[in-house]
Amino acid sequence: MNFSWPEGYHYDKQRKSIIHAASPTSSAAPAYVTEAKLTLVPESVGPGNEPMDFDIPLDTGVVEGTVPPGGYTFYVEVFTELDDYFTGDAFVMLVPGPNGEITIDLEVNAPPVIVDVVPSNPEPLPGDTIEVTAFVEDQDADDELTYYWDAAGFTISGSGPTVSVTMPTAGYQGIAVISLLVDDGHGGVAYFEKEFTSAQPPIVFGITASDYAPALNDQVQLVCDAWDPKDTPLSFVWYDQYGWFDTSGPEVIYTVAQTGPIKIWCEAWDQFGMMDWNGIILNENGVLLAGLFADANLQNCVNNAFPAATYAHEVTGTLSCNNMSIVSLAGMESLTGLTALQYGTNQIVDVSPLAGLTNLTGLSLYGNQIVDVSPLAGLSNLTNLELSVNQIVDVSPLTGMTNLTTLAITNNRIVDVSPLAALTNLAWLYLGNNLIGGQGVGQVDSLVTLTGANLLLANNLGMSCAEATTLIGALGTSVDISANGVGALDTPTNGVNCTSP
């Protein structure tokens, strides 16, 4: 970069000024120069595209820096030990790679100085229009100053030292930034950014609860402690980890529908679309096993297996509660860490509390009063399932349990076995003593897909002899349709171990 320095100027000590003599072009500064600065102003000034300032080395005039290609105005300001300043400017279109030499003619000129930029309202609301005034000083009284205003996302109208700025109507908050570039027309330029606090969003300080360790089905009063600096009406949205549950106001009644830690959040919204939120955790440490179960026999079984001070979410491994006269499994939904459960020979009808225990790999419900097994449909990690001696008719909910290797479901009321054809990982399938239907109803021939399984279908006289023949023809001696359930494979015989056709 080359500059037309006023090297030949003569310094008059009495007048303390420079007398013009000559203006040779040079990249090095004359002795009376104390500082030189370069300001690069992009064609379009805005956020992410602000002016860039560089110090110019006085000995070489070489400025190093990386800028994107595009059009820039090079503004140079030279400060001296005299009373005079020098400025100059040139517009340059920069291209990728090397660019040609740039020569800037300097003249005696004092650059403008932006003292301040003042908004008429330092905390405008969304949609407000305010006036913004720039206070600028320029030692050269005859300079005609040009003002270039910018405020990202705002609407600016007018020109000169005072303009009108209109705030967006929504989604506007935090710190507002107005930028100003002033050009004196002689290479002198000044750039200024003014930050001021815009309309603030609501503030949610926290949530208070009437009970921080509620039990299942308890009602808890929740209060959202919120404040709006603008003193405008607020609306509230409440939600927990399962979704939103209330929008009525800052105070709500929450019914505890699950055990374990409960996360709850409150959002406070103002009329301009600004929002703040905060949250709370109820039962942060979880639920104690002591007193968790409504069924006293189930509570006794759990008490015998784990210390009373244990939290439900800490329980892992196996729980065995056979022959305990248990009727209700309510509370078991909290023991999600268990991998095996044994509830043989009890009085259980409803298995829905087990629906979320997806870590289970083994489950025994032998000898209960279960009819509906649909709550177990999501337990896809099960490899061993014992459901014998119940009142089960429909086995279609078991179709997705493709990890099962052993399924025992004898002594039930099963008519159609075709849903079990999808369980191709089975090694053992026990279906004896059911009510398997005849041809086209029981569909035992659908089990030909279970090529790696041993199938025990003893004492199902109602099944189709033709379908049994097809099944045995495909799987051979791995199929047992004996009349008494003992011994080797029997040949399908009408009235003995099957029914024709």
N, C-alpha and C positions, 0 to 999 in steps of 0.2 A: 504494500500500500504506500503510495507516494502522496506528499502534501506540498502545496505551494506555501512554504513558510515565509513569513516576512523577515527573512534573514538580513536583508539590507536596511531594515528599519534602524533609525538612530534614536537612542534614548536621550531625551532632553531632561537633565536633572532638575532644572528650574521649574519646568512645566510638569515634570514627572509624567511624561507621556512619550509616545513613539512618533517620530517624524518619518513619514513614508519615503523610502528611497528606492528600493527594488524588491522584487518578489520571486527569487529563484525557486525552482522545484527541488525538493530534497526529501529523503526519507528520515534523516536525522534532525532532531529538534535543535534550534538555536539555544545559546547558553542561558537566556533569560526565561526559558520555559521551565516550569517546575512540575507540571503534570499534564497528561493528555489522556482523554477518555474517548472510547468509541461506543456508541449505542446503536445496535442493529434493531430496526423496527420492521416487522413483517408487514406485508401489504394489508393483511387482515389481522388486527390485534384482538385477542380474546383469550379465554381460559385455555391453557395449554399452548398458547401461541403468543406469549408475552414478549416485550422487548428484552434484549440481552445486552448486558454491559460488559465491556472489556477495558482493561488498562493497556494503553499503548506504550511500549518500550520507547524511551526517548532517544536511544542510540540507533535503533534499527527501523522502527516503525512497523515491525512485523508483529501481527496479532495472530495467535494460534487459537483455534477453536473449531468445533464441529457443529454445523447448522444444517438443517434440511434444505434441499434445493428450493428455489422460489425467489420471488421478488422482495428485496429489502432496501430500505433507505438507510444509508450509512451517515450517522450524525457524529461529528467530531467536535469535541470541546477542548480547548487548550487554555490552561491556567499559567499565569506568568508571575514573576516577582514585581511586575509593574502594576499599574492600575487598569490595564487593558486585558480583555479576553479575546480569544479568537475562536470562531466557529465556522463550520462548513458542512455541506451535505452533498450526497450524490445517491441517485437510485441505481441499484445494480441488480440484474437478474442472475442469480447464482445457479450454476448447473453442476451435476455430479462430476467429480474429478477436478482437474486443474482449471482455474479461471484466470482470465487476463488481469494485467495490472490495473489497479484502481487509483485514480488521481483525484484528490479533493482540494478545491481552491478554498483557502482560508481567508476570512476577513475579520477586521476588528469588530467584535460583537459580544455583548454579554448575554448568555443564554437566560431564558426565563426560569423562574424558581416558583414551584407550586408550594405555597405555605400550608394550605390545608384544603380539604374537601369536606363540606359540612351539609348533612341532610337536615331538612326542616323537622323531621320526626325520626329519631334514632331507633325506634321500635315500631315500625309500621306493621299493620295486619295484612294478611293476604287480600289482594284487591285494592289496597290503598294506593293513592297517588301522592307522592311527596316531591318537594323541590330540593335539588342538590346544587349547591353553589361552590365554585372553586375560587379560592383567593390566591392570585398569582402576582408575582412581582417581576418587573423587567426594567433593568437600568436604562435600556434604550427606549425612550419615551415614544419614538416614532414607529416602533415595531408594531405590525398588525398581527396579533396572535390568533392562531387557529386552534380550536378545541376539538379533540376527538374523544368522545365518551363511549364507554362500554360497561355493560352490567349483564352478565350471563343470565339468561332466562327472564330478564325483565324487559319491559317496553320503555324506550327512551324517546321523548319528543322534545323538540326545541334544539337550540344551538347556543354557542357562546359560553360564558362563565356560569350560567344558570340553566339547568334543564329540568324537565319533569320526568320522574321515574315511576312507573306503575308496577306494583308487585303482582306476581301470579296469584290466581284465585285459590289454588289448592296445592298441597304437597310442598309448600315452601316453608322452610324453617332453618334455624341455626344462624350462621354468619353470612351476612350479605356483603359482597365485595363489588365496589364500583371503581373502575379504572379510568384514568384520564391521561391523555397525551397532549401536550401543548407545544406547538411549533411556531417559532417567531418569524419564519420566512427567510432567515439568514443562516440556516444551519444550526440554530440553537433549539434544543428540544428539552423537555422535562417530562418525566413520567411519574405517576403517583397512583397508589392503590389505597383505598380507604375501606376499612372493615368496620361494620357496625352490627349490633345485635338486632336481628330481625325478630318477628313474632315467635315466641317460644312455644314448643309443643307442651301438652300436659305432662305432669310428672306423677308417676305412681311410686309412692314411697315404699309400699309393701302391702301385705295381706295379713289381717289378724283373724284368728279362729277361736270359737268358743271352746273347742276341744282339739288338741293337737295329736291325740292318740285315740281316735274313736274306734268303736267296734263295728262289725258288720251290721248294716241297717240302721246305725245311729244317724241322727240329724245334727249337722254342724252349721252354726251361723258363721258366715264369712263376710268380712268387711274389707273392701278395696279402698285403701287410703290414697286418694288422688287429689291433685290440685292443678288448676289451670292459671298460669301467670296472667293470661288475658282476661280472666274472670268471665269466660263464656261457658254456656251449658256443655256438659260432657255426657256421652253415652258409653255404656259398658258392655263388654263381651267377656263371658266366663267360659272356660273350657278346661277339661282335664286330659289325661293321656289318651282318652278314648274319643275325644271330640268336644264340641261346644255343648253347654247344657243350660245356659241362661243369658238373657240380655236385659233383665228388668231394671237393674240399677247397681249402685255400689255395695248394697247389702243383699245377700242371698242365703237361702237355706239349702245345704248340700246333703243329700242322702248317700251314705256310704254303701256302695254296691259291690265292693271287692275288698279283699284283705290284702295286707302288705302295704308298702309305701304307695302313697297317692300323690301325684303331682297335679297342682291346680294353678292356673294362670288367670290374671285379670288384665284386660286391655281397656284403656281409657282413651276415647276418641273425642276430638273437638269438631266443631262444625266446618272447619277448614280442611279436614282430612289428615290432621296431625295426630300422632298416637304415641303413647308410652305404655309399657307393661311391666309387670312384676309377677313373681310366683311364690308358691309355698309348697312344702312337702308335709303331708299328714302321715302319721305312722312312719316317720323317717327311719326308725330302727326296725320296722317290721312289726309283726303280730306275734305275741307270745303263744306258745302251744297251750299253756295253762288257761283253761276256760274257753278254748277256741271252738270246741265241738258241742253241739246240742245233744247228741246221743251220749249218755253217760257211759255206756259200754265202750263206745269208740274212744271217748276221752280216757278211760282207764287203760285201754290198750296202748294208746300213744304215750300216756304217762309212764307206763312200764318200759317203753322202748327208748324214750328220750328224756333228758332232764327237763323239769318244768320251766326252767329259765331259758330254754332254747327258743329262738325265734323261728317262725314257720319257714322262712326262706333259707334257713341254715340247714334244714333237714335234707339228707341225701341217703342213698342206699335202699335198703329193703325194709318194709313194714309188714309184719305178719300179724293178722287179727282173725285167725280161724276160730270157729266155734265160740264166739263171744256174744251171740244173740244181738248183734248190731242190726238196727233197723234203718237209721239215717246216716248218710255219708256227708252231710252238710259240714263244711269246714275243710274238707279234704282238698278243695280247690286251691288252698294256700300252700300245699306241700308239693310245689312244682319241681322240686329237686329230686324227688324219689325216682328210682329206676325199676323197682319191683314192688308189687303189692299182692298180698294174699288175704282174701276175704272169704275163704271157703266155709260153707255150712253156717250161714247167718240168715237173716230175714230181710235182705236188701231187695228193694223194688226199683228205686230210682238211682241210676248210675251217673246222672248228669254232673254231679260235683267232680267227676273224674275227667271231664271233657278236655280240660286244659293241661292235663299232666302229660305233656308230649315227650317227656324224657323217659317214660316207661318203656322198658323192653320186655318185661314179664308181668302178666296180670292173671290172677286166679280169682274167679267168682263162682266157683263150684258150689252147688247146693243152696241156691237162694231162690227168690221169687221174681226173677227178672223176665220181663216180656219184651221191652224195647231196648235194643242195643245201639240205637242211632247216636246217642251221645258219645259213643266210643269211636265213631267214624274217623276222627282226626288223629287218633293215636297210631300214626303210621310207622313209628319206630318199634312197635311190638314185634317180637320174634316168637313169643310163646304166649298163647291165650287159652285159658281154661274156662269154659262156659257151661260145662255139663250140669245136668240136673237143675234146669230152670224151666221156664215156660215160653221159650223163644220160638217164634214162628217165622219171622222175616230175617234172613241173614244178609240181605243186600247191603246194609251199612258196613259190612266187613270187606266189601269189594276192594277198597283202597289199601288194605293192609298187606301190601305185596312183599313186606319183609318177613312175614310169618313163616316159620319152619315147622311149628307144631300148633295145630288147632284142635282142641277137644270140645265137642259140642253135642255129646251124646245125651240121651234121655231128655229131649226137648220135644217140640211139636212142629218141627221143620217139615214143610211139604216140598218146596222147590229148592234144590241144591245148586242150581245153575250159577248164582252169583259167586260161588266159591271157585268157579273155573278160572278166575283171574289170578288166583293165589298160586302162581307157578313156582314159587320157591318152597312150597310145602314139602316136608319130608314125611310127616305124619298127619293124617286127617281122620279124626274119630267122629263118625256120624251114626253110630249104632243106636237102636231104640228111639227112632223118631217116627214121623208120620209121612215119610216120603211118598209122593203121589205116583200114580200110574203113568202110562205112556203120554208124553207131551205135557205132563204136569210136574212130575218129580225131576225129570231131565237128568237122570244120573249119567247118561251117555255124554253130557257136556263136560264131564270131569276127565275126559280123555286128554285134556291139556296138561294134567298133573303128572307128567311122565316120570318125575323123580320121587313121587310120593307113595307111601303105603296107605291105602284107603280101607278103612274098617267100616263096613255098612251093615253089620249084622243086625238081625231082628227088625228088618224093614219089609215086612211081607207085602205092603202095598206098592212097592216099586215095580216098574215094568220089567218083565223077564227079557223082553227084546232089548231094552236099553241096557240092562245088566250084561246081556250077552255081548253087546257092542263094546261096553267098557272093559270087560274081561278080555275080549279079543285084542284090544289095544294095549292094555297094561299087564295082562297075564296074572301071575300069582301074587302080585302086589295088592290085589283086590280081594277082600274077604266079605262075602255076602252070606256067610253061614247063618243057619237058623238059630243056633244057640250062642253064637259069638265066640266059640272056642274051636281051635284047630285050624286046619288048612282051608284053602279055597273050596267052596262048594259049587257044584254046577247049578245054574239057574233052573229051578224046578217049580212049576206053577203050584201054588198052594202050600209050598214048603218054605221057600225063601223069597219068593216073588210072585207077581200076579200077571197072567197073560193079558194082553199081548206084551 
